[in-house]
Amino acid sequence: MLSGDIPPNQTIYIKNLNEKIKKEELKRSLYALFSQYGRILDVVALKTPKLRGQAWIAFSEVPAASNAVRQMQNFPFYDKPMRIQYAKTKSDCVAKAEGSYVPREKKKKQEEKAERKRRAEEAQQSATANGTRAENGTTPAPFRQGNASAQEAAAPNNILFIENLPHETTSMMLELLFRQYPGFREVRMIEAKPGIAFVEFEDDVQSSMAMQALQGFKITPQNPMAITFAKK
């Protein structure tokens, strides 16, 4: 059924996803890619035989879902073009996720516990990263949108330095975000230093465009990206 046959609603259905990708990585990557269109309430991806290669994303508003359907149709995601339509009903997401779209009380408590644990882990990670920079003689800058102005600015160039990434960020997740902008070349991550990355473009004009578009972009609700030009 085509998306035009289903009334627009806040939940979108995606198929033709790469079945080799692990469920948690798939959910994180989908969240990172689609959160640019609006606030995401839930991402559902199950690995049961009948539901492999499929996912549901619930947005807080219908316009966000509509933009995602329009802009991301056939977008190459892990080497396969995504097929996107509106979910047949809002309850599709609820039924297939066993209540995660509108959490039941027990599930809500479990999610709140997991959220507290994740926040604690991220706080510890942030403190560790700040300590590393301090040891190098650099004063840690607060992570927030517009962070570039809070640091000693490097001269514009074709390489961007990304900070405040969640620990689970992969190079593929960043590539999916940055390759939407002209001149993208590659993402480089340092395995020994999670939370940072370098993204290279063909020239400084193109890197500047990507920086302006994605400055403060939240891969997770607690992690707005801080983007500056890399120092050379």
Secondary structure, DSSP 8 states (H G I E B T S, - for coil): --GGGS---SEEEEES--TTS-HHHHHHHHHHHHGGGS-EEEEE---SGGGTT-EEEEESSHHHHHHHHHHHTT-EETTEE-EEEE-SSHHHHHHHTTSSSS--HHHHHHHHHHHHHHHHHHHHHHHHHHHHHHHTT------STTGGGGS------SEEEEE---TT--HHHHHHHHTTSTTEEEEEE-TTSTT-EEEEESSHHHHHHHHHHHTT-EEETTEE-EEEE---
